[in-house]
Amino acid sequence: MDVDIAKTLVPSLNFFGMDETVLTLTKSAFINLPHPPAANAAPLSGAVPARAPDGVDRISLLPAGILRNIVSRLPVKDAARTTMLSTRWRRVWHTTPLVLVDAHLLPVAGTTGSIHRASTSSFRLGAVPPERDLSSAPCGLANAVTSVLAAHPGPFCCVYLTGTPMAPHRDELALWFQHLFAKGTQELFFINCVKKFDTDVLLPATIFRCTSLTKLYIGFWRLPETATLKGAAGFPYLQELGLFSLIMKDEDLIFVLNRCPVLVKLLIVGSRWPVCLRIQCHSLRCVEVCEGIASEITVVHASHLERLLMWDAWGAGGFTNLSFKVKIGHAPKLRFLGFLVPGMHKLEIGNTVIKAETKASPNTTVLSVQMLAVQIKLGTRIEAKMLPSYLRCFPNVETLYVQSENDDIKLCGPQSTGTGKLNLKFWREVGPIECVQRHIKKVVLREFRGTRNSVGTNLRTKMASANWANPRCELMIFQTLFHQQDSKARPPPKADIGSCLTNLGMLQHN
């Protein structure tokens, strides 16, 4: 999400009223949202001088196509202001695909300016009494969005709604989707603002009639019962789909994906149901499943899939069993795979379950993978011994990312039991590994824990012993925590809402 939008939403969203789970999931959703095509950082009023030195308005003399291009890049309030310039500019506004970002409708910090409805065909900006300040009245923001959607004939190239709790605005919600459907919306980002994790707001089935969408990111909704939507049109042009903390069933996910024939990117964050994802799509190139529950992720047939990312995804078996299956079938272009967790993920390649003793063979290798990421306890034998096995399965890996976990933390799963520490003998007995000796160019370690001396000596000795030697390999270590024996452990400082929002604004989706 754009930092400008995050900062604008801070005064209007009641983060203090959110429970801890919702706050975490909301931050994850905001971080993973793409940037809108219009920014509020440079308002129209400060973009150019009020009058040219010779008094000639050269901008208004530009061709209509260029003027529409200018207006389409403005925040919605500035785009509306152009209608006051002349009759020609009014026509330009009415024929320009707009960008509607609800955060841009909020008054700038330190002002009482707002937006209010002037008529059924247009809207104006002006000063209003403090009691109409949208930052203190969620219904004011909802009314402003309604005014914009009703006033402009469309199309909307982007509608970005993240600041309104929709539970008390169900009537407006149905009206909004009628406008979005009728006016050819191309990109829709709609995050319902909730305070409690058990909030249940039904997403109107009208969304399946928005056939013009190319990007769709939705969060904190209950998906409508797809069994009753057999005649739904779907999304013939949709290329990006983001699902944040949705309430849905496996058959609902299958229903949605089957109606996205040209989908390129699928993002599932904070799922509130056990995701059983079977990837059978010729167009998909990127799949990300993060911070949620999963029962199975299987690549059945994905001829163009290049990236499969799993981060903080755990099994649905409760705290006693967090494991789930990750299966790689036909994916000839898969370049990135991770983060694999030996104590949690049960990796299958083809029809073979990968274990520590699995030998490399044509049936157990994926030749296309060049970047592999693992989340592992390097100091624990039962988990670290899976690393050589993983590397044998992906013999052409050039970059290895290792997220080092605390050895004292035990994952709850059938593969996480057992004891035993590592020593130099373990690494020497692993045997030669093709990708280590011939292909790996970079090993990246994150959150490595140890003494300062062990980073430069012990680690390099273990990872670069006789069988692991590769003079071309670069070792990089980030966010290393050095244990200091003479210092007492201190509890982490209390996280206040200010720091949470600061982190929210600083972390951006790439």
C-alpha positions as CSV (number, residue, x, y, z in Angstrom):
1,M,0.0,0.0,0.0
2,D,1.1,3.5,-0.7
3,V,2.6,5.2,2.4
4,D,0.5,8.3,1.7
5,I,-2.7,6.3,1.9
6,A,-1.7,4.5,5.0
7,K,-1.0,7.8,6.8
8,T,-4.2,9.3,5.6
9,L,-6.3,6.4,6.9
10,V,-4.7,6.4,10.4
11,P,-6.9,9.1,11.8
12,S,-10.1,7.5,10.4
13,L,-9.6,3.9,11.3
14,N,-10.1,2.9,14.9
15,F,-7.1,0.6,15.3
16,F,-7.5,0.7,19.1
17,G,-10.8,-1.0,18.7
18,M,-9.4,-3.9,16.7
19,D,-8.6,-7.2,18.4
20,E,-5.0,-8.4,18.1
21,T,-5.7,-10.9,15.4
22,V,-7.6,-8.4,13.2
23,L,-4.9,-5.8,13.6
24,T,-2.2,-8.3,12.5
25,L,-4.3,-9.4,9.5
26,T,-5.2,-5.8,8.5
27,K,-1.5,-4.8,8.5
28,S,-0.8,-7.9,6.3
29,A,-3.5,-6.9,3.9
30,F,-2.4,-3.3,3.6
31,I,1.2,-4.3,3.1
32,N,0.4,-6.7,0.3
33,L,-1.9,-4.3,-1.6
34,P,-0.4,-2.9,-4.8
35,H,-0.1,0.9,-5.2
36,P,-3.0,2.8,-6.7
37,P,-2.2,4.6,-10.0
38,A,-3.0,8.0,-8.4
39,A,-1.1,9.6,-5.5
40,N,-2.2,12.4,-3.1
41,A,1.3,13.6,-2.4
42,A,1.4,16.4,-5.0
43,P,-2.1,18.1,-5.0
44,L,-3.2,19.9,-8.2
45,S,-3.3,23.3,-6.5
46,G,0.5,23.2,-6.0
47,A,1.4,21.6,-9.3
48,V,1.6,24.7,-11.5
49,P,1.5,28.5,-11.0
50,A,-2.0,30.0,-10.8
51,R,-1.4,32.0,-14.0
52,A,1.3,31.9,-16.7
53,P,3.4,35.0,-17.1
54,D,1.7,35.9,-20.4
55,G,-1.8,35.0,-19.2
56,V,-2.2,32.2,-21.8
57,D,-3.8,28.9,-20.6
58,R,-1.7,26.5,-22.7
59,I,-2.8,23.4,-20.8
60,S,-6.4,23.8,-21.8
61,L,-5.3,24.0,-25.4
62,L,-3.9,20.5,-25.4
63,P,-5.7,17.8,-27.3
64,A,-8.6,16.1,-25.4
65,G,-6.7,12.8,-25.2
66,I,-3.8,14.4,-23.3
67,L,-6.2,16.2,-21.0
68,R,-8.0,12.9,-20.2
69,N,-4.6,11.3,-19.5
70,I,-3.8,14.2,-17.0
71,V,-7.1,13.9,-15.2
72,S,-6.9,10.1,-14.9
73,R,-3.7,10.4,-13.0
74,L,-5.1,12.8,-10.4
75,P,-6.7,12.0,-7.0
76,V,-10.5,12.1,-7.3
77,K,-10.8,15.4,-5.5
78,D,-8.4,17.1,-7.8
79,A,-10.0,15.5,-10.8
80,A,-13.3,17.0,-9.7
81,R,-11.8,20.4,-9.2
82,T,-10.9,20.5,-12.9
83,T,-14.7,20.8,-13.8
84,M,-14.6,24.3,-12.3
85,L,-12.1,25.5,-14.9
86,S,-14.3,25.6,-18.0
87,T,-17.0,23.8,-20.0
88,R,-14.3,21.9,-21.9
89,W,-12.7,20.6,-18.7
90,R,-16.1,19.5,-17.5
91,R,-16.5,17.4,-20.6
92,V,-13.0,16.0,-20.0
93,W,-13.8,14.9,-16.5
94,H,-17.0,13.2,-17.6
95,T,-15.2,11.2,-20.3
96,T,-12.1,10.2,-18.3
97,P,-11.7,6.8,-16.6
98,L,-11.2,7.9,-12.9
99,V,-9.2,6.6,-10.0
100,L,-11.3,6.5,-6.8
101,V,-9.3,6.0,-3.6
102,D,-11.5,6.5,-0.5
103,A,-8.5,7.7,1.5
104,H,-8.1,10.7,-0.9
105,L,-11.6,11.8,0.1
106,L,-10.6,12.3,3.7
107,P,-9.5,15.8,4.7
108,V,-5.8,16.5,4.9
109,A,-4.4,16.5,8.4
110,G,-4.9,19.8,10.1
111,T,-7.8,20.9,7.9
112,T,-11.6,20.6,8.1
113,G,-12.1,20.3,4.3
114,S,-14.4,17.6,3.2
115,I,-16.4,16.4,0.2
116,H,-20.1,16.5,0.1
117,R,-22.7,15.8,-2.5
118,A,-23.8,18.8,-4.6
119,S,-26.1,17.2,-7.1
120,T,-26.9,13.9,-8.8
121,S,-24.5,14.6,-11.7
122,S,-21.5,16.2,-10.0
123,F,-19.9,16.9,-6.7
124,R,-17.9,19.7,-5.3
125,L,-15.2,20.2,-2.7
126,G,-15.4,22.9,0.0
127,A,-15.1,23.8,3.6
128,V,-17.7,22.3,5.9
129,P,-18.3,22.5,9.7
130,P,-16.1,20.4,11.9
131,E,-19.0,18.0,12.7
132,R,-19.0,16.9,9.0
133,D,-15.3,16.0,9.3
134,L,-15.0,12.6,7.6
135,S,-12.2,11.4,9.9
136,S,-14.7,11.2,12.8
137,A,-17.7,10.0,10.8
138,P,-17.4,6.7,8.9
139,C,-20.8,7.2,7.4
140,G,-19.4,10.4,5.8
141,L,-16.8,8.5,3.9
142,A,-19.3,6.0,2.7
143,N,-21.6,8.8,1.5
144,A,-18.7,10.4,-0.3
145,V,-17.9,7.2,-2.1
146,T,-21.5,6.8,-3.1
147,S,-21.6,10.4,-4.4
148,V,-18.5,9.8,-6.6
149,L,-19.7,6.5,-8.0
150,A,-23.1,8.0,-8.8
151,A,-21.8,11.2,-10.3
152,H,-19.3,9.9,-12.8
153,P,-20.6,8.0,-15.8
154,G,-17.6,5.7,-15.9
155,P,-15.5,3.8,-16.5
156,F,-13.4,3.7,-13.4
157,C,-9.9,2.5,-14.1
158,C,-9.3,1.9,-10.4
159,V,-11.5,1.8,-7.3
160,Y,-9.5,1.5,-4.0
161,L,-11.7,1.2,-0.9
162,T,-10.0,0.4,2.4
163,G,-11.3,2.8,5.0
164,T,-15.0,2.0,5.5
165,P,-16.6,-0.6,7.9
166,M,-19.3,-2.1,5.6
167,A,-21.4,-4.0,8.3
168,P,-23.6,-0.9,8.9
169,H,-23.6,0.1,5.2
170,R,-25.1,-3.1,3.6
171,D,-27.6,-1.0,1.5
172,E,-24.8,1.2,0.2
173,L,-22.7,-1.9,-0.5
174,A,-25.3,-3.3,-2.9
175,L,-25.5,0.0,-4.6
176,W,-21.8,0.3,-5.0
177,F,-21.5,-3.0,-6.8
178,Q,-24.3,-2.0,-9.1
179,H,-22.2,1.0,-10.1
180,L,-19.0,-1.0,-10.3
181,F,-20.7,-3.5,-12.6
182,A,-22.5,-0.9,-14.7
183,K,-19.6,1.4,-15.2
184,G,-16.9,-0.9,-16.3
185,T,-14.5,-0.9,-13.3
186,Q,-11.1,-2.3,-14.3
187,E,-9.3,-2.6,-11.0
188,L,-11.0,-3.1,-7.6
189,F,-9.3,-3.1,-4.2
190,F,-12.0,-3.6,-1.5
191,I,-10.9,-4.3,2.1
192,N,-13.7,-4.3,4.6
193,C,-12.7,-2.4,7.7
194,V,-13.6,-4.7,10.7
195,K,-12.7,-4.7,14.4
196,K,-13.5,-8.2,15.5
197,F,-12.2,-11.4,13.9
198,D,-15.7,-13.0,13.9
199,T,-17.2,-10.2,11.8
200,D,-19.2,-11.7,9.0
201,V,-20.3,-9.5,6.1
202,L,-21.5,-11.1,2.9
203,L,-19.9,-10.0,-0.3
204,P,-22.7,-9.3,-2.9
205,A,-22.9,-11.9,-5.7
206,T,-23.0,-8.9,-8.1
207,I,-19.2,-9.0,-8.0
208,F,-19.3,-11.9,-10.4
209,R,-21.0,-9.7,-12.9
210,C,-18.0,-7.2,-13.0
211,T,-16.6,-8.9,-16.1
212,S,-14.4,-5.9,-16.9
213,L,-12.1,-6.4,-13.9
214,T,-8.4,-7.0,-14.6
215,K,-7.3,-6.8,-10.9
216,L,-9.3,-7.8,-7.8
217,Y,-8.2,-7.6,-4.2
218,I,-10.8,-8.3,-1.5
219,G,-10.5,-8.7,2.2
220,F,-12.6,-9.5,5.3
221,W,-15.7,-10.8,3.5
222,R,-17.8,-13.9,3.4
223,L,-17.9,-15.1,-0.2
224,P,-21.5,-15.8,-1.5
225,E,-22.6,-19.4,-1.8
226,T,-21.2,-20.3,-5.2
227,A,-23.5,-23.4,-5.5
228,T,-26.3,-21.0,-6.3
229,L,-24.3,-19.0,-8.8
230,K,-23.9,-21.5,-11.6
231,G,-24.8,-18.9,-14.2
232,A,-22.4,-16.3,-12.9
233,A,-20.3,-14.7,-15.7
234,G,-17.0,-14.6,-13.9
235,F,-13.8,-12.6,-14.7
236,P,-12.7,-13.2,-18.3
237,Y,-10.0,-10.5,-18.2
238,L,-8.8,-10.9,-14.5
239,Q,-5.0,-11.2,-14.2
240,E,-4.5,-10.5,-10.5
241,L,-6.5,-11.9,-7.6
242,G,-5.8,-11.2,-3.9
243,L,-7.9,-12.9,-1.2
244,F,-7.4,-11.5,2.4
245,S,-9.0,-13.2,5.4
246,L,-12.0,-14.4,3.5
247,I,-14.6,-16.9,4.8
248,M,-15.1,-19.4,2.0
249,K,-15.0,-23.1,1.2
250,D,-12.8,-25.1,-1.0
251,E,-15.5,-25.4,-3.6
252,D,-15.8,-21.6,-3.6
253,L,-12.2,-21.1,-4.4
254,I,-12.4,-23.7,-7.2
255,F,-15.5,-21.8,-8.5
256,V,-13.6,-18.5,-8.6
257,L,-10.4,-19.8,-10.2
258,N,-12.4,-21.7,-12.9
259,R,-13.8,-18.3,-13.9
260,C,-10.5,-16.6,-14.3
261,P,-9.1,-18.1,-17.5
262,V,-6.2,-15.6,-17.9
263,L,-5.2,-15.3,-14.2
264,V,-1.5,-14.5,-13.8
265,K,-1.1,-13.9,-10.0
266,L,-2.9,-15.4,-7.1
267,L,-2.4,-14.1,-3.5
268,I,-4.0,-15.7,-0.4
269,V,-3.2,-14.0,2.9
270,G,-4.6,-14.8,6.3
271,S,-7.0,-17.4,5.2
272,R,-9.9,-18.2,7.6
273,W,-10.5,-21.6,6.1
274,P,-8.0,-24.5,5.5
275,V,-6.8,-23.8,1.9
276,C,-6.8,-26.8,-0.3
277,L,-5.2,-25.3,-3.4
278,R,-4.8,-27.5,-6.5
279,I,-3.2,-25.4,-9.2
280,Q,-4.5,-26.4,-12.7
281,C,-4.1,-23.2,-14.7
282,H,-2.1,-22.6,-17.8
283,S,-1.8,-18.8,-17.3
284,L,-0.8,-18.6,-13.6
285,R,2.8,-17.4,-13.1
286,C,2.8,-16.5,-9.4
287,V,1.1,-18.1,-6.4
288,E,1.6,-16.8,-2.8
289,V,0.0,-18.3,0.3
290,C,0.9,-16.4,3.5
291,E,-0.1,-16.2,7.1
292,G,-2.9,-18.7,7.1
293,I,-4.2,-22.3,7.3
294,A,-3.6,-24.8,4.5
295,S,-4.4,-28.5,4.2
296,E,-2.8,-29.0,0.8
297,I,-1.0,-27.1,-1.9
298,T,-0.6,-29.1,-5.1
299,V,0.8,-28.0,-8.5
300,V,-1.1,-30.4,-10.7
301,H,-0.5,-28.8,-14.2
302,A,0.8,-25.2,-14.4
303,S,2.8,-24.8,-17.5
304,H,3.7,-21.2,-16.9
305,L,4.0,-21.1,-13.1
306,E,7.3,-19.4,-12.1
307,R,6.9,-18.6,-8.4
308,L,5.3,-20.5,-5.5
309,L,5.7,-18.8,-2.2
310,M,4.5,-20.1,1.2
311,W,5.2,-17.9,4.2
312,D,3.8,-18.6,7.7
313,A,1.3,-21.1,6.3
314,W,0.5,-23.9,8.6
315,G,-1.6,-27.1,8.6
316,A,-5.2,-27.4,9.7
317,G,-4.7,-30.3,12.2
318,G,-4.7,-28.0,15.3
319,F,-1.7,-27.3,17.5
320,T,-0.9,-31.0,17.7
321,N,-0.3,-31.3,13.9
322,L,0.6,-28.2,11.8
323,S,1.8,-30.2,8.8
324,F,0.4,-30.2,5.3
325,K,1.3,-31.5,1.9
326,V,3.2,-29.6,-0.7
327,K,3.2,-31.5,-4.0
328,I,5.0,-30.5,-7.2
329,G,3.6,-32.0,-10.4
330,H,3.9,-30.5,-13.9
331,A,5.6,-27.1,-13.6
332,P,8.3,-26.9,-16.2
333,K,8.9,-23.1,-15.7
334,L,9.0,-23.0,-11.9
335,R,11.9,-20.8,-10.9
336,F,11.3,-20.0,-7.2
337,L,10.0,-22.3,-4.5
338,G,9.8,-21.6,-0.8
339,F,9.7,-21.4,2.1
340,L,9.8,-25.1,2.7
341,V,9.7,-26.1,6.4
342,P,11.0,-29.6,7.1
343,G,9.1,-29.9,10.4
344,M,5.8,-28.9,8.8
345,H,5.7,-29.5,5.1
346,K,5.5,-32.9,3.6
347,L,7.1,-32.4,0.2
348,E,6.1,-34.6,-2.7
349,I,7.6,-34.5,-6.2
350,G,5.5,-36.4,-8.7
351,N,4.3,-39.4,-6.6
352,T,7.3,-39.6,-4.3
353,V,7.4,-38.4,-0.8
354,I,10.7,-36.7,-0.1
355,K,12.6,-37.9,3.0
356,A,16.1,-37.5,4.4
357,E,17.2,-40.7,2.7
358,T,15.6,-40.0,-0.7
359,K,18.1,-40.3,-3.6
360,A,18.1,-38.1,-6.6
361,S,16.4,-39.6,-9.7
362,P,14.4,-38.3,-12.7
363,N,11.2,-38.9,-10.6
364,T,12.4,-36.9,-7.6
365,T,14.0,-33.8,-9.2
366,V,12.7,-30.5,-10.5
367,L,15.3,-29.1,-12.9
368,S,13.7,-25.7,-13.4
369,V,14.0,-24.3,-9.8
370,Q,16.9,-21.8,-9.5
371,M,15.9,-20.1,-6.2
372,L,15.0,-22.2,-3.2
373,A,14.0,-20.9,0.2
374,V,13.8,-23.0,3.4
375,Q,12.8,-22.3,7.0
376,I,14.9,-24.6,9.1
377,K,16.7,-25.1,12.5
378,L,20.3,-25.5,11.4
379,G,21.3,-26.7,14.9
380,T,18.8,-29.6,15.0
381,R,19.7,-32.8,13.2
382,I,16.2,-34.1,12.4
383,E,15.4,-30.9,10.5
384,A,18.8,-29.9,9.1
385,K,19.3,-33.3,7.6
386,M,16.4,-32.5,5.2
387,L,18.4,-29.7,3.7
388,P,20.7,-31.9,1.7
389,S,17.7,-33.9,0.5
390,Y,15.9,-30.8,-0.7
391,L,19.0,-29.7,-2.5
392,R,19.3,-33.0,-4.3
393,C,15.7,-32.6,-5.5
394,F,16.5,-29.2,-7.1
395,P,19.9,-29.8,-8.7
396,N,20.0,-26.4,-10.6
397,V,19.5,-24.1,-7.6
398,E,21.7,-21.0,-7.9
399,T,20.4,-19.0,-4.9
400,L,19.6,-20.6,-1.5
401,Y,17.7,-18.6,1.1
402,V,17.8,-20.1,4.6
403,Q,15.5,-18.6,7.3
404,S,17.2,-20.0,10.5
405,E,14.8,-20.8,13.3
406,N,15.4,-21.0,17.0
407,D,16.4,-24.5,17.9
408,D,14.5,-24.4,21.1
409,I,11.1,-23.8,19.4
410,K,9.4,-27.1,18.6
411,L,6.9,-27.3,15.7
412,C,3.9,-29.5,16.3
413,G,3.9,-32.1,13.5
414,P,5.0,-35.6,12.7
415,Q,8.3,-34.6,11.2
416,S,9.3,-32.2,14.1
417,T,10.0,-34.8,16.8
418,G,13.4,-36.2,17.7
419,T,16.6,-34.9,19.2
420,G,20.2,-34.6,18.2
421,K,22.6,-31.7,17.5
422,L,24.8,-31.2,14.5
423,N,28.5,-31.4,14.3
424,L,31.1,-31.2,11.6
425,K,30.9,-34.9,11.0
426,F,27.3,-34.6,9.9
427,W,28.1,-32.1,7.2
428,R,31.0,-34.2,5.9
429,E,28.9,-37.4,5.7
430,V,26.2,-35.7,3.7
431,G,28.0,-36.6,0.5
432,P,28.4,-34.6,-2.7
433,I,25.5,-32.5,-3.9
434,E,25.4,-31.4,-7.6
435,C,23.9,-28.0,-7.1
436,V,26.2,-27.1,-4.3
437,Q,29.4,-28.0,-6.1
438,R,28.4,-26.8,-9.6
439,H,25.6,-24.2,-9.5
440,I,25.0,-22.4,-6.2
441,K,26.3,-18.8,-6.5
442,K,24.7,-17.4,-3.3
443,V,23.6,-18.6,0.1
444,V,21.6,-16.1,2.1
445,L,21.1,-16.7,5.8
446,R,18.5,-14.7,7.8
447,E,18.0,-14.6,11.6
448,F,21.2,-16.7,12.1
449,R,21.8,-17.1,15.8
450,G,25.2,-17.7,17.3
451,T,28.3,-16.0,18.7
452,R,30.0,-13.4,16.7
453,N,33.0,-15.7,16.1
454,S,30.8,-18.6,14.9
455,V,29.5,-16.6,11.9
456,G,33.0,-16.3,10.4
457,T,34.4,-19.7,11.4
458,N,32.0,-22.4,12.5
459,L,29.3,-21.7,9.9
460,R,31.7,-21.5,7.0
461,T,33.5,-24.6,8.1
462,K,30.2,-26.6,8.2
463,M,28.8,-25.3,5.0
464,A,32.0,-25.3,3.0
465,S,33.5,-28.7,4.1
466,A,35.1,-31.0,1.6
467,N,31.8,-32.2,0.0
468,W,30.2,-28.7,0.0
469,A,33.1,-26.7,-1.4
470,N,32.3,-24.2,-4.1
471,P,34.7,-21.3,-4.6
472,R,32.1,-19.3,-6.6
473,C,29.5,-19.3,-3.8
474,E,28.9,-16.1,-1.9
475,L,27.6,-16.3,1.7
476,M,25.4,-13.5,2.9
477,I,24.1,-13.1,6.5
478,F,21.3,-10.7,7.5
479,Q,19.6,-9.8,10.7
480,T,22.0,-11.9,12.7
481,L,21.4,-12.1,16.4
482,F,24.6,-12.4,18.4
483,H,24.2,-13.9,21.9
484,Q,26.0,-12.0,24.6
485,Q,26.7,-14.1,27.6
486,D,27.4,-11.2,29.9
487,S,24.1,-9.4,29.2
488,K,20.8,-10.1,30.8
489,A,17.9,-10.9,28.6
490,R,15.5,-7.9,28.4
491,P,11.9,-8.2,27.5
492,P,11.0,-6.5,24.2
493,P,9.5,-3.0,24.5
494,K,5.8,-2.7,24.4
495,A,4.5,-2.1,20.9
496,D,2.3,1.0,20.8
497,I,-0.2,1.8,18.1
498,G,2.1,4.5,16.8
499,S,4.9,2.0,16.1
500,C,2.5,-0.4,14.5
501,L,1.2,2.2,12.1
502,T,4.8,3.4,11.4
503,N,5.7,-0.1,10.4
504,L,2.5,-0.3,8.3
505,G,3.5,2.8,6.4
506,M,7.1,1.8,5.9
507,L,6.6,-1.7,4.6
508,Q,5.6,-1.7,1.0
509,H,4.6,-4.4,-1.5
510,N,7.2,-4.9,-4.2
